[in-house]
């Protein structure tokens, strides 16, 4: 079973990791790289997706650590 997708989002002057649908941040970090590292760890443990948002709030990158609906062939 997959866990909640993890989002890395701007949080004031910091960056937050939030589970999909959560209103509160799971963790807050001083820079995006630290937030991505933590979110990646959570996504791997929960076999879910990691969605990285840019400073404008739009998704700029995503990684799947669960059941990928479109796995690469080969």
Secondary structure, DSSP 8 states (H G I E B T S, - for coil): -----EEEEEETTEEEEEETT-SS-SEEESSHHHHHHHHHHHHHHHT-EEEEE-TTSSEEEEEE-S--TT----
